[in-house]
Structure formats: C-alpha cells, structure tokens
Amino acid sequence: MDKFRMIFQFLQSNQESFMNGICGIMALASAQMYSAFDFNCPCLPHYNLAYGLGILLVPPFILFLLGFVLNNNVSMLAEECRRPRGQRGKDPAVLRYMFCSMAQRAMIAPVVWVSVTLLDGKCITCAFCTSVPVETLGNTSHPGLSQGEMKRVLARIPCKEIYDGQELVANEVAIRYLRCISQALGWCFVLLMTMLAFLVRSLRPCFTQAAFLKSRYWSHYIDIERKLFDETCAEHARSFAKVCIQQFFEGMSMDLAAARCHPPRKVPMDMGEAAEKLLGITDQGTMNTALKSWHRCKPPLHLHPPALPSSNGWAGQGQPPMQPPMPRREMAAYYSRV
C-alpha cells in the first residue's frame, strides 16, 4: 500500500510532465495507426495535393483544440478574464502565463503528428507526386505527352497497382525521391521544434526572472484558490443536504410518534457538527447571494486588517483604514509585610 501511495505522490508532483508524455504517446500511436491502416491516396491530379496537405495539417489543428478542451484550466482562464474587477485587479502577465502554459501542453500532440507524418513520407508522396522532375529521374526519350496526360500518369505514383508510367519514370524511384524529401523536412521540423522548446524553457526565465516568478506564483494561487473553493462548496453542500435530510426524517418521526403515541427518537449528535459547517448560510437565497458575491467581488489579496464580509460584497469597502490600538500601559504594585 505504501508503494502505491509513493507512486501516486510521484505522479501528482510530476503531473505536468506525466500529462505531456501521455499526450505525446497518444499522438504518436494515432499517427502510426492512421498511416498504417487508413491512408488511401485518391491518385487524381486535382485531389492529391488537397488530400495530402489535409492529412498533414487538419488533424494537428484538431489535436491542438482537443488539448485545450481536455485542459481543466481553460474554464479557469476564461472565468478569470471575464470576471468583474471588484476589489481584486487582473494582471495581464498572469493571464498570459496561464495561456502560454496551456498552449505548450496542447502543442505536443500536433508537433508529434506532423513529425511522424513527415518522417513516414506518405502524405508528401501523395501531395507532390505530380511535381516529380521527370527530366532528372525519368526517361527523356519517351514519346511526348501533353501536360494533362503527364500529370494524370504521375498522380498514380502512390498507387502501385494502377500505375502505368514505368516507361516515363520508375515508380520506386519516384517514391524514394519524394520520401527522402519528406524525411528531410521531418528531421528539420523536429530540430526546429527542439530548439524552440529549449529557448522557451531555458532562456525565458533568464531575462525576466522576477516577472516569471510572480506570474507563476499567482497562476498557482488562482488554481489552488479555485480548487479550495470547490472543495469548500462541496463540503457545505454535503452538510446542507445532511441537515435537510435529517430535519425531514425528524419531522416524519415526530408525525409518526404523534399518530401512534410513541415518543420521538433523539436527534443524532453529528447533526450539530453538520449545522456548524454551514457557517450561518442555511437557505437557498443566501447561498445564491454568497456565490454571486464571490464572482462579482472576490476578496482582496490583503489579509491584514481583516475585512468583514456582508451579503453583497465586503463591508470594509470604502471605509477608512482602522487605526492600530494604542498600547496599554501596565502598572504593578508591590506590598510589604512590615
């Protein structure tokens, strides 16, 4: 049991890196599965380019959007952007840090998809097969063909079973040529993304270390504050429901006792503890008002002096600062038994 607890704590402390790895593995598996089973080039001059580039670019865009959709911090960022200022200002640097953190995680799957697709070479072969240099790779002594007929023949290069232009250019030669270009582009893309990630992760904190630490701190604060607020609301709702249900059954017990002339049962001892957790909010209207107040006027990030909460905001708003109490003078008297 202790080993499972240690593994869970390790995964929880390295949640960001673990999720990044999961996203990359899923993108790699999906790219390999698609390229192995579902890639069917149309082998038509007017459709090859659109199909090849669509397979190369459209799935990464979908994966990028899914990376934002599956991130729980998107709603937190939207809520922080749209909330009224109230007594707590909104720092654009913190919002930018939150968005950049989510964008970096969402970019992992699209980058892996593009890299694997380029290294596989099927998309580039399908998209640019009509651009094969026949003068360099093919037979220049072949009887002349019109431009349309030549493109129609070259468009069938990815489809070996229907390709009929071996006299013009060998199918294996054209495929090797296009796959070589695609793999070169893939490795260049991997190198570019690796260098960009190195610059973002390593050099950005060096130039703006104070601003970076401030943005990261308040980003963590917003996340933790929201989680604690949700936990407090869940605990309050649980206590509210518990007291409400206990009061219902207590009333039913009293009615049955009155009808059958039996003494009612005692109220459970834990009902008082649940009532204490309600913090005085014991009806639906007051709870709705408290939730609206949290959204419209969050408490200021200043813990001293403490402000008194009210139903429509904070009672300390607009009041002059409280003067510190004057120190009391203590006197001691000594008596002698002489």
Salt bridges, closest charged atoms under 4 A:
ASP2 OD1 - ARG5 NH1 2.77
GLU80 OE2 - ARG83 NH2 3.06
ASP91 OD2 - LYS214 NZ 3.64
ASP164 OD2 - ARG156 NH1 3.22
GLU172 OE1 - LYS160 NZ 3.95
GLU172 OE2 - ARG176 NE 3.26
ASP223 OD2 - LYS227 NZ 3.64
GLU225 OE2 - ARG88 NH2 2.94
GLU235 OE2 - LYS277 NZ 3.79
ASP270 OD2 - LYS242 NZ 3.02
